[in-house]
Amino acid sequence: MVLKEKIIEQRKRAGLSQEQLAGLLGVTRQSVSKWELGDAVPELEKVLQMSDLFAVTTDYLLKGVSPQGYAAPQPPARQPVPWKALGGAALLAASLLGVMALWVLSALYPNVFIEHLAGGAVRAYTGFWGFVIGGGLTGLLWLLLALGAAGLSLLFGRGLRRRLARCRERLSAARRKGQGK
């Protein structure tokens, strides 16, 4: 069996089309077609890449030495969907959109909320806070902020927990070091 037949055999065994093999090797589909027709010979670098890709030796591809002892190529593993990150991003986006909607509405419908304090003092809320407090929307604002915090926790929680654990370890190491003096 010559090189062109081995390329066809290994490509089909790996379940790849000429286009897919070309993409993996960084060449055109026409180059792969020419190799398989015997009209051209791949560069040494491409033979080495095919050897790794097909899990066979270059001796097998070039000289016909048996490929015994080499495992069949495995299809690439599917990457898991990062559901936590997607959920965190969705919660954070919903929170930001909700707060932005409140801010736009407060600009369109200004409100002044006046609070009478003890001793005859008066506190006035205007703008965003006047709209939220005067409209009885503080519960909604807290809900939006909680959604944002939950989103941030899902997005960055693991990294923050690791950093906090490292800080605790450093602090306890520093305390132990200080007590040992």
C-alpha positions in Angstrom: 0.0 0.0 0.0 1.4 3.4 -1.0 1.1 6.7 0.9 -2.0 7.9 -1.0 -3.9 4.8 -0.1 -2.8 5.0 3.6 -4.0 8.6 3.8 -7.4 7.6 2.4 -7.6 4.5 4.7 -6.6 6.5 7.9 -8.8 9.4 7.1 -11.9 7.2 6.6 -11.0 5.1 9.7 -10.9 8.4 11.7 -14.3 9.3 10.2 -13.0 12.5 8.6 -13.9 14.1 5.3 -11.2 15.6 3.1 -12.4 19.0 4.2 -12.1 18.2 7.9 -8.7 16.7 7.5 -7.6 19.7 5.5 -8.8 22.0 8.4 -6.9 20.0 11.0 -3.7 20.1 8.9 -4.1 23.7 7.9 -4.2 23.0 4.1 -6.9 23.2 1.5 -9.3 20.4 0.6 -7.7 20.3 -2.9 -4.3 19.5 -1.3 -5.7 16.5 0.5 -7.5 15.4 -2.7 -4.2 15.7 -4.7 -2.4 13.6 -2.0 -5.1 10.9 -2.2 -5.0 10.9 -6.0 -1.2 10.6 -6.0 -0.8 13.9 -7.9 1.2 15.5 -5.1 3.0 14.4 -1.9 2.5 16.1 1.4 5.3 18.0 3.1 7.2 16.2 5.9 5.5 18.5 8.5 2.1 17.4 7.2 3.1 13.7 7.3 4.2 14.2 11.0 0.9 15.9 11.8 -1.1 13.0 10.1 1.0 10.5 12.1 0.0 12.2 15.4 -3.6 12.7 14.2 -4.1 9.1 13.1 -2.0 7.6 15.9 0.3 5.7 13.5 4.0 6.0 12.9 5.6 7.9 10.1 7.2 4.5 9.2 3.7 3.1 8.6 2.7 6.1 6.4 5.9 6.3 4.4 7.4 2.8 4.4 4.4 0.5 5.1 5.7 -0.8 8.5 2.8 -2.3 10.5 1.0 0.1 12.8 0.7 -2.6 15.6 0.6 -1.3 19.1 -0.9 2.0 18.3 -4.4 2.9 19.5 -7.1 4.0 17.1 -7.7 7.7 17.0 -10.3 8.9 19.4 -12.8 11.5 18.5 -12.3 14.8 20.3 -14.1 14.9 23.7 -17.2 17.1 23.8 -16.8 20.1 26.1 -19.4 20.3 28.8 -21.8 23.2 28.7 -21.0 25.7 31.5 -24.5 25.8 32.8 -23.5 27.7 36.0 -21.8 30.4 34.0 -24.7 30.7 31.6 -27.2 30.9 34.4 -25.1 33.4 36.3 -24.8 35.6 33.2 -28.5 35.4 32.6 -29.3 36.4 36.2 -26.8 39.2 36.1 -28.2 40.5 32.8 -31.8 40.3 34.1 -30.7 42.3 37.2 -28.9 45.0 35.2 -31.8 45.3 32.8 -34.2 45.7 35.6 -32.2 48.3 37.4 -31.7 50.2 34.1 -35.4 50.1 33.4 -36.1 51.6 36.9 -33.5 54.3 36.2 -35.1 55.2 32.8 -38.6 55.2 34.3 -37.4 57.4 37.1 -36.1 59.9 34.5 -39.3 59.8 32.5 -41.6 60.0 35.6 -39.8 62.0 38.2 -41.1 61.7 41.7 -40.4 63.4 45.0 -40.8 61.5 48.2 -40.8 63.5 51.4 -40.2 61.8 54.7 -41.0 63.5 58.0 -38.4 62.7 60.7 -38.5 63.1 64.5 -38.1 66.6 65.7 -39.8 68.2 62.8 -37.0 67.4 60.3 -37.8 66.6 56.8 -35.9 64.4 54.3 -36.7 64.6 50.6 -35.8 61.9 48.0 -35.7 62.9 44.4 -34.6 61.3 41.1 -34.1 57.6 41.2 -34.6 57.2 44.9 -37.7 59.4 44.9 -39.1 57.2 42.2 -38.2 53.9 43.9 -39.2 54.9 47.4 -42.3 56.9 46.4 -43.5 54.3 44.1 -43.1 51.5 46.6 -40.5 49.7 44.5 -37.9 49.1 47.1 -38.8 45.4 47.3 -38.3 45.1 43.6 -35.0 46.9 43.7 -33.8 44.5 46.5 -35.0 41.6 44.4 -33.0 42.9 41.4 -29.9 43.4 43.5 -30.2 39.9 44.9 -30.5 38.5 41.4 -27.4 40.4 40.4 -25.5 39.0 43.5 -26.7 35.5 42.7 -25.5 35.9 39.1 -22.1 37.2 40.2 -21.8 34.3 42.7 -22.5 31.7 39.9 -20.1 33.4 37.5 -17.2 34.1 39.9 -18.1 32.2 43.1 -15.6 29.4 42.8 -12.7 31.7 42.1 -13.7 34.0 45.0 -14.0 31.0 47.3 -10.5 29.9 46.3 -9.1 33.3 46.8 -10.7 33.6 50.2 -9.4 30.2 51.2 -5.9 31.2 50.2 -6.2 34.4 52.2 -7.4 32.4 55.3 -4.4 30.1 54.9 -2.0 33.0 54.7 -3.5 34.6 57.7 -3.4 31.4 59.8 0.2 30.8 58.6 1.2 34.3 59.6 -0.5 33.9 63.0 1.3 30.6 63.6 4.6 32.2 62.5 3.9 35.1 64.9 3.1 32.8 67.8 6.3 30.8 67.2 8.5 33.8 67.9 
